[in-house]
Amino acid sequence: MTTEIKHIVFDIGKVLIHYDPHLPFARLIPDETERNWFFANICTHDWNIEQDRGRTWEEAEALLIAAHPGREEHIRAFRKYWHEMVPHAYDDSVAILEGLIAEGRDVTMLTNFASDTFREAQERFPFLKLPRGVTVSGDVGLIKPDAAIYESHTKSFGLDPKATIFIDDAPVNVEGARTFGWNAVLFSGADKLRSDLAAYGLKV
């Protein structure tokens, strides 16, 4: 690589901590077909991402309950049991994050996350307080892969885009970062991440 990497930016969900909304709902809606229908038609990905963009849970729940009054309990359960959707950290990924920080590297985080659930996650997973800082989509009203969120993070933390590497589990977010001008790698596991970082001269 031609440019030395000076800034490492981590995504959080499915990179540092596990996330799966089916975990509590397997108990709440045991029938898999019905559960998949519920996520495809009521508490959808597109509905949830608006909380990541800054919409309050109160607004989000009211919108769905008005349209599906018979599903109020399940709709409210999404936020109520959110903590069960993030049951554990990926220790091997966290070790990489902590190793980079211990070496004195500049580590920040950029995440699509609702403001309140992110603060809850920080209390449950204290390593989320270790990096120099974080851009939370729900705080800034922007979401990946919008170019504006990469620009916001770059300006907030004084990054040199060419000297920045971003780690995310979603191909669309990796592509968005590259289009903006960052280096970026797709996360699929800690071993692959170590080899990807080594290719950029970062050995942990």
Backbone hydrogen bonds in HBPLUS format (Angstrom, degrees):
<---DONOR---> <-ACCEPTOR-->    atom                        ^
c    i                          cat <-CA-CA->   ^        H-A-AA   ^      H-
h    n   atom  resd res      DA  || num        DHA   H-A  angle D-A-AA Bond
n    s   type  num  typ     dist DA aas  dist angle  dist       angle   num
A0006-LYS N   A0163-ALA O   2.74 MM 157  5.29 155.3  1.80 137.8 144.9     1
A0007-HIS N   A0163-ALA O   3.01 MM 156  6.22 156.2  2.07 158.6 156.6     2
A0165-ILE N   A0007-HIS O   2.86 MM 158  6.30 155.3  1.93 159.6 166.9     3
A0008-ILE N   A0106-ASP O   2.90 MM  98  6.21 170.4  1.91 168.0 170.9     4
A0108-THR N   A0008-ILE O   2.96 MM 100  6.41 157.9  2.01 157.0 163.9     5
A0009-VAL N   A0165-ILE O   2.81 MM 156  6.12 165.5  1.83 163.2 166.0     6
A0167-ILE N   A0009-VAL O   2.89 MM 158  6.28 150.6  1.98 164.9 173.8     7
A0010-PHE N   A0108-THR O   2.94 MM  98  6.42 160.1  1.98 147.2 148.1     8
A0110-LEU N   A0010-PHE O   2.90 MM 100  6.13 153.9  1.97 142.4 149.2     9
A0011-ASP N   A0167-ILE O   2.86 MM 156  5.93 139.2  2.03 162.5 171.1    10
A0015-VAL N   A0012-ILE O   3.06 MM   3  5.22 161.5  2.10 125.6 125.8    11
A0016-LEU N   A0012-ILE O   2.72 MM   4  4.99 173.2  1.73 146.8 149.1    12
A0017-ILE N   A0012-ILE O   3.19 MM   5  6.21 160.3  2.23 144.5 144.7    13
A0014-LYS N   A0017-ILE O   2.71 MM   3  5.49 158.3  1.75 174.3 167.0    14
A0090-TYR N   A0016-LEU O   2.77 MM  74  5.26 163.5  1.79 138.2 138.6    15
A0018-HIS N   A0088-HIS O   2.90 MM  70  5.81 172.6  1.91 169.6 170.7    16
A0020-ASP N   A0085-MET O   2.89 MM  65  4.97 147.3  1.99 133.1 143.9    17
A0023-LEU N   A0020-ASP O   3.14 MM   3  5.92 165.0  2.16 122.0 125.9    18
A0026-ALA N   A0022-HIS O   2.77 MM   4  5.61 132.3  1.99 151.2 154.8    19
A0027-ARG N   A0024-PRO O   3.06 MM   3  5.59 144.9  2.19 109.5 118.9    20
A0028-LEU N   A0024-PRO O   3.16 MM   4  6.47 152.5  2.24 138.8 147.2    21
A0029-ILE N   A0025-PHE O   2.71 MM   4  5.40 163.6  1.74 140.0 144.8    22
A0035-ARG N   A0031-ASP O   2.88 MM   4  6.09 160.3  1.92 156.0 162.7    23
A0036-ASN N   A0032-GLU O   2.88 MM   4  6.05 162.9  1.91 151.8 155.5    24
A0037-TRP N   A0033-THR O   3.00 MM   4  6.21 151.4  2.09 141.7 150.0    25
A0038-PHE N   A0034-GLU O   2.87 MM   4  6.14 154.4  1.93 148.8 155.8    26
A0039-PHE N   A0035-ARG O   3.08 MM   4  6.43 157.9  2.13 151.7 156.2    27
A0040-ALA N   A0036-ASN O   2.93 MM   4  6.06 138.2  2.11 139.3 151.4    28
A0040-ALA N   A0037-TRP O   3.14 MM   3  4.97 122.5  2.48  90.7 105.9    29
A0041-ASN N   A0037-TRP O   2.86 MM   4  5.89 136.1  2.06 149.7 160.0    30
A0042-ILE N   A0038-PHE O   2.80 MM   4  5.24 154.4  1.86 140.1 146.0    31
A0044-THR N   A0042-ILE O   2.90 MM   2  5.47 130.4  2.15 106.4  91.6    32
A0048-ASN N   A0044-THR O   2.99 MM   4  6.26 164.1  2.02 151.2 155.1    33
A0049-ILE N   A0045-HIS O   2.88 MM   4  6.06 153.1  1.95 153.5 160.9    34
A0050-GLU N   A0047-TRP O   3.28 MM   3  5.65 142.0  2.43 103.4 113.0    35
A0051-GLN N   A0048-ASN O   3.01 MM   3  5.50 140.7  2.17 109.8 120.1    36
A0053-ARG N   A0049-ILE O   2.94 MM   4  6.32 127.8  2.22 135.2 150.1    37
A0055-ARG N   A0050-GLU O   2.91 MM   5  5.66 160.7  1.95 152.9 146.4    38
A0054-GLY N   A0051-GLN O   3.06 MM   3  5.01 149.1  2.16  96.6 106.2    39
A0060-ALA N   A0056-THR O   2.99 MM   4  6.23 163.5  2.02 148.3 153.5    40
A0061-GLU N   A0057-TRP O   2.78 MM   4  5.89 163.5  1.81 154.5 157.8    41
A0062-ALA N   A0058-GLU O   3.02 MM   4  6.10 163.3  2.05 145.6 150.7    42
A0063-LEU N   A0059-GLU O   3.02 MM   4  6.18 158.0  2.07 150.7 155.9    43
A0064-LEU N   A0060-ALA O   3.36 MM   4  6.62 162.4  2.39 144.9 148.2    44
A0065-ILE N   A0061-GLU O   2.85 MM   4  6.00 163.9  1.87 158.7 164.1    45
A0066-ALA N   A0062-ALA O   3.01 MM   4  6.03 153.8  2.08 144.4 150.3    46
A0067-ALA N   A0064-LEU O   3.07 MM   3  5.10 120.3  2.45  94.1 108.9    47
A0068-HIS N   A0064-LEU O   2.69 MM   4  5.84 144.7  1.81 150.8 162.5    48
A0071-ARG N   A0068-HIS O   2.91 MM   3  5.58 164.8  1.94 124.2 129.4    49
A0075-ILE N   A0071-ARG O   2.90 MM   4  6.10 158.0  1.95 160.3 167.7    50
A0076-ARG N   A0072-GLU O   2.90 MM   4  6.11 169.9  1.91 160.4 161.9    51
A0077-ALA N   A0073-GLU O   3.03 MM   4  6.10 134.2  2.25 134.2 147.0    52
A0078-PHE N   A0075-ILE O   3.25 MM   3  5.75 152.0  2.34 108.1 115.1    53
A0080-LYS N   A0076-ARG O   3.11 MM   4  6.22 168.8  2.12 152.9 155.0    54
A0081-TYR N   A0077-ALA O   2.87 MM   4  5.59 161.2  1.90 143.1 145.4    55
A0082-TRP N   A0079-ARG O   3.15 MM   3  4.93 167.9  2.16 105.8 107.2    56
A0084-GLU N   A0081-TYR O   2.94 MM   3  5.56 144.8  2.06 115.2 124.8    57
A0085-MET N   A0082-TRP O   2.77 MM   3  5.20 147.1  1.87 113.2 124.1    58
A0093-SER N   A0090-TYR O   3.00 MM   3  5.43 124.4  2.32 110.0 124.0    59
A0094-VAL N   A0090-TYR O   2.92 MM   4  6.18 163.0  1.95 159.2 165.0    60
A0095-ALA N   A0091-ASP O   2.89 MM   4  6.07 147.6  2.00 142.4 150.9    61
A0096-ILE N   A0093-SER O   3.05 MM   3  5.17 122.7  2.39  97.2 111.4    62
A0097-LEU N   A0093-SER O   3.04 MM   4  6.45 162.8  2.07 153.8 157.8    63
A0098-GLU N   A0094-VAL O   2.81 MM   4  6.06 168.5  1.83 157.7 160.4    64
A0099-GLY N   A0095-ALA O   2.84 MM   4  5.89 147.6  1.95 137.6 147.3    65
A0100-LEU N   A0096-ILE O   2.96 MM   4  6.20 158.5  2.01 154.4 158.7    66
A0101-ILE N   A0097-LEU O   3.11 MM   4  6.39 159.9  2.15 149.0 154.5    67
A0102-ALA N   A0098-GLU O   2.87 MM   4  6.03 156.7  1.92 146.2 153.0    68
A0103-GLU N   A0099-GLY O   3.05 MM   4  6.26 137.7  2.23 139.2 149.7    69
A0105-ARG N   A0100-LEU O   2.99 MM   5  5.40 153.9  2.06 163.3 155.6    70
A0104-GLY N   A0101-ILE O   2.92 MM   3  5.14 154.2  1.98 106.4 114.8    71
A0132-ARG N   A0107-VAL O   2.81 MM  25  6.00 149.9  1.90 174.9 173.7    72
A0109-MET N   A0133-GLY O   3.05 MM  24  6.48 142.4  2.19 140.2 151.5    73
A0135-THR N   A0109-MET O   2.89 MM  26  6.32 154.2  1.95 149.4 155.7    74
A0111-THR N   A0135-THR O   3.03 MM  24  6.40 167.8  2.04 173.3 176.8    75
A0137-SER N   A0111-THR O   2.92 MM  26  6.14 162.3  1.95 167.4 171.3    76
A0138-GLY N   A0113-PHE O   3.08 MM  25  5.89 145.1  2.20 163.0 160.5    77
A0118-PHE N   A0114-ALA O   3.00 MM   4  6.07 148.5  2.10 151.7 160.3    78
A0119-ARG N   A0115-SER O   3.27 MM   4  6.58 158.3  2.32 145.6 150.0    79
A0120-GLU N   A0116-ASP O   3.11 MM   4  6.39 153.0  2.19 144.7 152.5    80
A0121-ALA N   A0117-THR O   2.86 MM   4  6.08 151.7  1.94 141.9 149.9    81
A0122-GLN N   A0118-PHE O   2.88 MM   4  6.22 152.2  1.96 151.5 158.9    82
A0123-GLU N   A0119-ARG O   3.21 MM   4  6.49 147.0  2.32 141.6 149.0    83
A0124-ARG N   A0120-GLU O   3.11 MM   4  6.42 151.8  2.19 146.5 154.4    84
A0125-PHE N   A0121-ALA O   2.74 MM   4  5.80 150.7  1.82 154.4 162.8    85
A0128-LEU N   A0125-PHE O   2.95 MM   3  6.01 171.2  1.96 135.1 138.1    86
A0129-LYS N   A0126-PRO O   2.90 MM   3  5.65 164.9  1.92 124.2 127.5    87
A0130-LEU N   A0127-PHE O   3.07 MM   3  5.21 164.5  2.10 108.3 113.2    88
A0139-ASP N   A0136-VAL O   2.86 MM   3  5.37 143.1  1.99 114.9 126.0    89
A0140-VAL N   A0136-VAL O   3.27 MM   4  6.64 148.1  2.38 152.3 161.5    90
A0141-GLY N   A0137-SER O   2.82 MM   4  5.71 130.1  2.07 155.0 165.8    91
A0146-ASP N   A0143-ILE O   2.84 MM   3  5.84 148.4  1.94 136.7 140.9    92
A0149-ILE N   A0146-ASP O   3.11 MM   3  5.83 147.7  2.22 117.7 124.5    93
A0151-GLU N   A0147-ALA O   3.03 MM   4  6.34 156.9  2.09 152.8 160.1    94
A0152-SER N   A0148-ALA O   2.86 MM   4  6.00 154.3  1.93 140.0 147.2    95
A0153-HIS N   A0149-ILE O   3.00 MM   4  6.16 161.9  2.03 142.6 146.9    96
A0154-THR N   A0150-TYR O   2.94 MM   4  6.08 159.9  1.98 144.8 150.8    97
A0155-LYS N   A0151-GLU O   2.97 MM   4  6.19 162.5  2.00 153.3 157.0    98
A0156-SER N   A0152-SER O   2.85 MM   4  5.97 163.9  1.88 152.0 157.3    99
A0157-PHE N   A0153-HIS O   3.08 MM   4  6.12 155.3  2.15 149.1 153.6   100
A0158-GLY N   A0154-THR O   2.93 MM   4  5.66 106.9  2.48 134.5 149.0   101
A0159-LEU N   A0154-THR O   2.97 MM   5  4.87 155.8  2.03 137.4 143.5   102
A0158-GLY N   A0155-LYS O   3.45 MM   3  5.11 159.1  2.50  94.9 100.9   103
A0163-ALA N   A0160-ASP O   2.81 MM   3  5.28 142.1  1.95 116.8 128.8   104
A0164-THR N   A0161-PRO O   3.11 MM   3  5.06 159.4  2.16 112.4 111.8   105
A0183-ASN N   A0164-THR O   2.98 MM  19  5.93 161.4  2.01 157.3 158.7   106
A0166-PHE N   A0183-ASN O   2.90 MM  17  6.24 143.6  2.03 129.1 139.1   107
A0185-VAL N   A0166-PHE O   2.85 MM  19  6.29 157.3  1.90 169.9 177.0   108
A0168-ASP N   A0185-VAL O   3.35 MM  17  6.77 162.4  2.38 165.1 170.2   109
A0187-PHE N   A0168-ASP O   2.78 MM  19  5.43 167.8  1.79 130.4 134.3   110
A0173-ASN N   A0170-ALA O   2.98 MM   3  5.41 129.1  2.25 110.8 123.8   111
A0174-VAL N   A0170-ALA O   3.09 MM   4  6.43 155.6  2.16 156.2 163.8   112
A0175-GLU N   A0171-PRO O   2.89 MM   4  6.10 162.8  1.92 153.0 157.6   113
A0176-GLY N   A0172-VAL O   2.99 MM   4  6.10 148.8  2.09 133.3 142.1   114
A0177-ALA N   A0173-ASN O   3.02 MM   4  6.22 153.0  2.09 142.1 148.2   115
A0178-ARG N   A0174-VAL O   3.01 MM   4  6.32 159.4  2.05 149.5 155.2   116
A0179-THR N   A0175-GLU O   2.87 MM   4  6.06 158.3  1.91 151.0 157.0   117
A0180-PHE N   A0176-GLY O   3.04 MM   4  6.23 146.8  2.15 139.4 148.1   118
A0181-GLY N   A0177-ALA O   3.09 MM   4  6.43 135.3  2.30 139.6 151.4   119
A0182-TRP N   A0177-ALA O   2.99 MM   5  5.41 156.4  2.05 152.2 145.3   120
A0181-GLY N   A0178-ARG O   3.05 MM   3  5.07 127.9  2.34  94.0 108.1   121
A0193-LEU N   A0189-GLY O   3.02 MM   4  6.24 154.2  2.09 147.6 155.8   122
A0194-ARG N   A0190-ALA O   2.87 MM   4  6.14 157.1  1.92 153.6 158.6   123
A0195-SER N   A0191-ASP O   3.17 MM   4  6.52 159.8  2.21 148.2 152.8   124
A0196-ASP N   A0192-LYS O   2.84 MM   4  6.08 153.9  1.91 150.0 158.2   125
A0197-LEU N   A0193-LEU O   2.83 MM   4  6.01 164.6  1.85 156.5 159.9   126
A0198-ALA N   A0194-ARG O   2.92 MM   4  6.07 153.0  1.99 143.6 151.7   127
A0199-ALA N   A0195-SER O   3.08 MM   4  6.28 143.9  2.21 139.4 147.8   128
A0200-TYR N   A0197-LEU O   2.94 MM   3  5.16 141.0  2.10 102.0 113.9   129
A0202-LEU N   A0197-LEU O   2.83 MM   5  5.00 159.3  1.87 140.4 135.2   130
A0201-GLY N   A0198-ALA O   2.90 MM   3  4.86 158.9  1.94 106.3 109.9   131
